[in-house]
Amino acid sequence: MKPQLLIGALHSGGGKTTVTMGILRALRRRGLKVQPFKCGPDYIDTQFHSLATGRDSVNLDTWLASDSHVQDIYAHYGADADVCVVEGVMGLFDGYNRKEGSSASIAQLLDIPVLLVVSARSTAYTVAALLHGVKTFRPGLRIAGVVFNQVASRRHIQLLQQACDDAGLRCFGFLPASEGLKIPSRHLGLTLGQEEQMEQWIECAADLVASHVDLPGLLEACTCPFQAPAPAPSPSAAGKLRIAVARDAAFSFIYRENLDRLAERGPVTFFSPLAGDPLPEADLVYLPGGYPELFARELSARRKTMEQLHGYAEAGGRILAECGGMIYLSSFIVCVGEGSFRMCGILPFTATMEGARLQLGYRRLVDASGREWRGHEFHYSRLTDPAALPSAAKQYDARGEAVPTPLYRYKNVIAGYTHLYWGEADILYIWE
């Protein structure tokens, strides 16, 4: 038995992340080991969870992985924690196909209760009807109670508590409307300045949670059986591959489970292209996504690292480069108002941020051998010459419709905009 909960909301922008971060930090202040999780493929919020708790956050996604895999990794990463907290995604019932893959479906899959965050801005007692609908919409989903956000006054919270009473749900508290809770941009990377802003925001959220939310009551209400994890593989079974992973403020979009699967193949060494670290001796190099456009000038100046990567690629070394990692391997990146910066020159592309529009969504990749991979696409940049290399795979969205996003192969370099998830697969198969 241990406290476990999923924090969901009626819609995006309702305060779900603010309440989550406040609860995570407030629980940590109490000396509890808090294991954070994130519904969906997000690789940004997980970094902020880790900042709030001091523990790596883990993605739970039933498009990227099977139900049993999601249950297994939840049990594995939560086993030594005192509390498990899952942040939902979008609205509670929003999935890739109606409710499939939604926060509600993850809560039911894990058999944990939901704390519903409700924005109280411009509403009062009428929220009772909404709460009643959420409570009854999906039989078997346990709604532990409600926390209101953006509460304007004492009278306001009284009306909202009455709404909860009449809807048959418990109100665990509220967060008052506060200028200090304006969330910093979540799309600028955890640079030093940004990390300091996020830390201040987390502390402010935790102060308000500690003052206005019944944390002991919430933990008690959400205490339920925890499924013991399967036995871990024997350390003697670890592989002998040498694996190098780029990890710094420019390359930070990494699924924790992917790293654990790499570690089963052999020792993992992290290096920082941004700092100009030398390329470690490696049988496989992984360049994850991130924000190379924010550090284009610095990356371009670190010529030694880029020359080593270029030589490694030309010699047939295996490289997997996702999104920002692919841009780093390209010839140039064009940044708005700053001009063009030379990159590694391994791939014959120019990436540009000019005229950028968001491209995102789940992706299913099928290569020439018929093997399938799952992933997620999220980027603003585009390639000015995307046909400079042929695509090595076809990609489809969650509805099965073809998308034009390519996956490139040059020698043993595999690169594309899609962030792959290989928690249930051996990534080495992608080179076969």
VOFILO-826855 format. One record per residue (C-alpha): residue in one letter; x, y, z. Coordinates in steps of 0.2 Angstrom, whole numbers, padded with zeros to 4 digits, always signed. Layout:
AXYZ/...
This chain:
M+0000+0000+0000/K+0006+0017-0004/P-0001+0034-0010/Q-0003+0034-0029/L-0013+0047-0039/L-0015+0054-0057/I-0017+0073-0058/G-0029+0077-0072/A-0039+0092-0078/L-0054+0096-0089/H-0044+0104-0102/S-0026+0110-0106/G-0021+0126-0098/G-0032+0123-0082/G-0017+0123-0070/K-0013+0104-0070/T+0006+0107-0072/T+0006+0121-0059/V-0004+0109-0046/T+0007+0095-0051/M+0024+0104-0048/G+0017+0111-0032/I+0012+0094-0025/L+0028+0086-0030/R+0039+0099-0022/A+0028+0100-0006/L+0029+0081-0004/R+0048+0082-0006/R+0049+0095+0007/R+0041+0083+0019/G+0055+0071+0016/L+0046+0059+0005/K+0053+0050-0010/V+0042+0055-0024/Q+0042+0046-0041/P+0035+0057-0055/F+0027+0050-0071/K+0020+0059-0086/C+0006+0053-0097/G+0010+0054-0115/P+0026+0057-0125/D+0031+0074-0118/Y+0049+0076-0115/I+0049+0093-0108/D+0037+0092-0093/T+0047+0077-0087/Q+0063+0088-0085/F+0053+0099-0073/H+0046+0085-0063/S+0064+0079-0061/L+0069+0097-0055/A+0055+0097-0042/T+0058+0079-0035/G+0076+0075-0038/R+0071+0059-0047/D+0070+0055-0066/S+0052+0056-0072/V+0045+0042-0083/N+0033+0043-0098/L+0018+0032-0098/D+0011+0030-0115/T-0001+0017-0123/W+0002+0022-0141/L+0021+0020-0139/A+0020+0004-0129/S+0009-0010-0124/D-0002-0009-0109/S+0008-0023-0100/H+0024-0013-0103/V+0016+0003-0096/Q+0011-0007-0080/D+0028-0015-0079/I+0038+0002-0080/Y+0026+0010-0067/A+0029-0004-0055/H+0048-0004-0058/Y+0051+0015-0056/G+0039+0017-0042/A+0044+0002-0031/D+0056+0012-0020/A+0046+0028-0019/D+0035+0033-0004/V+0022+0042-0016/C+0019+0040-0035/V+0012+0055-0044/V+0007+0054-0062/E+0004+0070-0072/G-0010+0068-0085/V-0010+0076-0103/M-0023+0088-0110/G-0041+0085-0104/L-0044+0069-0093/F-0053+0060-0107/D-0043+0066-0122/G-0033+0052-0131/Y-0026+0048-0148/N-0043+0040-0152/R-0057+0046-0141/K-0052+0040-0124/E-0039+0028-0130/G-0022+0033-0123/S-0030+0047-0112/S-0025+0051-0094/A-0041+0042-0088/S-0037+0026-0097/I-0019+0027-0089/A-0027+0029-0072/Q-0038+0014-0075/L-0024+0004-0082/L-0014+0007-0066/D-0029+0006-0055/I-0025+0022-0046/P-0037+0037-0042/V-0038+0054-0050/L-0036+0071-0043/L-0045+0083-0054/V-0038+0100-0056/V-0052+0113-0061/S-0049+0131-0066/A-0062+0141-0057/R-0059+0157-0067/S-0076+0164-0072/T-0086+0150-0064/A-0093+0145-0047/Y-0108+0134-0043/T-0111+0128-0061/V-0095+0118-0060/A-0106+0105-0050/A-0113+0099-0066/L-0096+0097-0074/L-0090+0088-0059/H-0105+0076-0059/G-0102+0073-0078/V-0084+0068-0075/K-0088+0057-0060/T-0101+0047-0070/F-0094+0047-0088/R-0083+0032-0086/P-0088+0019-0074/G-0074+0012-0065/L-0063+0028-0065/R-0060+0033-0047/I-0060+0052-0044/A-0053+0055-0027/G-0057+0073-0027/V-0054+0090-0033/V-0042+0105-0032/F-0047+0121-0039/N-0035+0133-0047/Q-0037+0152-0050/V-0049+0155-0035/A-0053+0173-0033/S-0059+0175-0015/R-0065+0166+0001/R-0083+0168-0005/H-0078+0160-0022/I-0071+0144-0014/Q-0086+0142-0003/L-0097+0141-0018/L-0085+0129-0026/Q-0085+0118-0011/Q-0104+0118-0011/A-0103+0112-0029/C-0091+0098-0024/D-0103+0093-0010/D-0118+0092-0022/A-0108+0082-0035/G-0102+0070-0022/L-0084+0074-0023/R-0071+0079-0010/C-0063+0096-0011/F-0045+0095-0006/G-0041+0113-0007/F-0037+0127-0020/L-0024+0138-0027/P-0028+0156-0026/A-0026+0167-0042/S-0007+0173-0041/E+0004+0183-0052/G+0019+0172-0045/L+0011+0157-0053/K+0013+0163-0071/I+0023+0148-0078/P+0039+0151-0087/S+0040+0146-0105/R+0042+0127-0106/H+0049+0127-0123/L+0066+0136-0120/G+0076+0123-0112/L+0083+0121-0095/T+0097+0134-0097/L+0104+0141-0081/G+0093+0156-0081/Q+0078+0146-0086/E+0081+0133-0072/E+0082+0147-0060/Q+0065+0154-0065/M+0058+0136-0065/E+0065+0134-0047/Q+0057+0150-0041/W+0040+0145-0049/I+0041+0128-0041/E+0044+0135-0024/C+0030+0147-0026/A+0018+0133-0031/A+0024+0122-0017/D+0021+0136-0004/L+0003+0138-0010/V+0000+0120-0010/A+0006+0118+0007/S-0005+0133+0013/H-0021+0129+0004/V-0021+0110+0000/D-0025+0096+0012/L-0010+0085+0008/P-0012+0073+0022/G-0030+0070+0017/L-0025+0068-0001/L-0012+0055+0003/E-0024+0045+0014/A-0038+0046+0001/C-0026+0040-0013/T-0017+0026-0003/C-0020+0010-0013/P-0012-0007-0017/F+0005-0006-0027/Q+0009-0020-0039/A+0026-0027-0035/P+0038-0025-0050/A+0045-0040-0060/P+0063-0046-0055/A+0076-0036-0063/P+0088-0044-0075/S+0104-0051-0069/P+0119-0038-0070/S+0129-0052-0078/A+0118-0052-0093/A+0123-0034-0097/G+0130-0032-0115/K+0148-0026-0119/L+0143-0012-0132/R+0151+0005-0128/I+0137+0018-0130/A+0139+0037-0130/V+0124+0048-0127/A+0124+0067-0130/R+0116+0075-0115/D+0116+0094-0111/A+0105+0109-0113/A+0105+0107-0132/F+0101+0089-0132/S+0089+0084-0118/F+0073+0076-0125/I+0077+0058-0118/Y+0065+0045-0113/R+0071+0037-0097/E+0066+0020-0102/N+0076+0021-0118/L+0092+0025-0108/D+0089+0009-0097/R+0087-0002-0112/L+0103+0005-0119/A+0112+0002-0102/E+0107-0017-0104/R+0117-0017-0120/G+0133-0010-0112/P+0140+0005-0102/V+0133+0022-0106/T+0144+0037-0107/F+0137+0054-0108/F+0145+0068-0117/S+0141+0087-0120/P+0143+0093-0138/L+0139+0110-0131/A+0154+0110-0120/G+0165+0103-0133/D+0168+0086-0125/P+0178+0074-0135/L+0168+0060-0143/P+0169+0045-0131/E+0175+0028-0138/A+0159+0020-0144/D+0150+0007-0154/L+0134+0017-0154/V+0131+0036-0153/Y+0114+0043-0148/L+0110+0061-0152/P+0093+0065-0144/G+0082+0080-0148/G+0083+0096-0139/Y+0086+0114-0143/P+0102+0116-0155/E+0094+0132-0162/L+0096+0140-0145/F+0114+0136-0145/A+0119+0136-0163/R+0133+0148-0161/E+0141+0139-0147/L+0139+0122-0155/S+0146+0128-0171/A+0162+0134-0162/R+0165+0117-0155/R+0173+0111-0171/K+0183+0097-0163/T+0168+0087-0157/M+0160+0089-0174/E+0175+0083-0183/Q+0176+0068-0172/L+0158+0064-0176/H+0160+0067-0194/G+0175+0055-0194/Y+0166+0042-0184/A+0151+0042-0196/E+0162+0041-0212/A+0171+0026-0204/G+0154+0017-0203/G+0150+0021-0185/R+0132+0019-0179/I+0123+0035-0175/L+0105+0037-0171/A+0100+0056-0172/E+0083+0062-0167/C+0076+0079-0172/G+0088+0091-0164/G+0102+0078-0166/M+0098+0076-0184/I+0100+0095-0186/Y+0116+0094-0177/L+0122+0082-0190/S+0116+0093-0205/S+0127+0105-0215/F+0119+0121-0208/I+0106+0128-0197/V+0098+0145-0200/C+0092+0155-0185/V+0080+0169-0186/G+0089+0186-0185/E+0106+0177-0182/G+0111+0170-0199/S+0118+0153-0203/F+0129+0142-0193/R+0139+0127-0198/M+0135+0110-0191/C+0143+0093-0193/G+0141+0092-0211/I+0137+0073-0211/L+0120+0075-0219/P+0117+0085-0234/F+0103+0096-0227/T+0101+0114-0221/A+0089+0116-0206/T+0080+0133-0204/M+0069+0141-0191/E+0063+0154-0203/G+0044+0152-0207/A+0044+0139-0193/R+0027+0130-0190/L+0024+0117-0177/Q+0023+0099-0183/L+0018+0086-0170/G+0009+0070-0168/Y+0012+0051-0165/R+0021+0042-0178/R+0022+0023-0184/L+0037+0020-0194/V+0038+0005-0206/D+0055+0001-0214/A+0059-0008-0230/S+0060-0025-0221/G+0043-0022-0213/R+0049-0019-0196/E+0038-0006-0186/W+0043+0007-0174/R+0033+0019-0163/G+0038+0037-0160/H+0032+0055-0158/E+0036+0070-0169/F+0038+0088-0161/H+0047+0102-0170/Y+0046+0119-0177/S+0061+0119-0188/R+0061+0112-0206/L+0073+0106-0219/T+0075+0117-0234/D+0081+0102-0245/P+0072+0087-0238/A+0074+0076-0253/A+0093+0077-0253/L+0092+0059-0246/P+0079+0046-0249/S+0068+0041-0235/A+0072+0024-0227/A+0055+0022-0220/K+0036+0026-0222/Q+0028+0035-0208/Y+0009+0036-0202/D+0000+0045-0189/A-0011+0038-0175/R-0026+0037-0187/G-0016+0027-0200/E-0014+0041-0212/A+0003+0043-0221/V+0013+0058-0216/P+0028+0065-0227/T+0041+0065-0212/P+0056+0055-0218/L+0068+0044-0209/Y+0086+0045-0217/R+0100+0033-0218/Y+0118+0038-0223/K+0130+0023-0221/N+0126+0019-0202/V+0119+0035-0198/I+0100+0035-0195/A+0092+0052-0193/G+0074+0060-0193/Y+0062+0071-0184/T+0053+0057-0175/H+0058+0053-0157/L+0058+0034-0156/Y+0053+0024-0141/W+0062+0007-0139/G+0057+0002-0122/E+0050-0014-0129/A+0062-0017-0143/D+0081-0019-0147/I+0086-0002-0155/L+0100-0012-0164/Y+0087-0020-0175/I+0085-0003-0184/W+0102-0005-0192/E+0098-0023-0199/
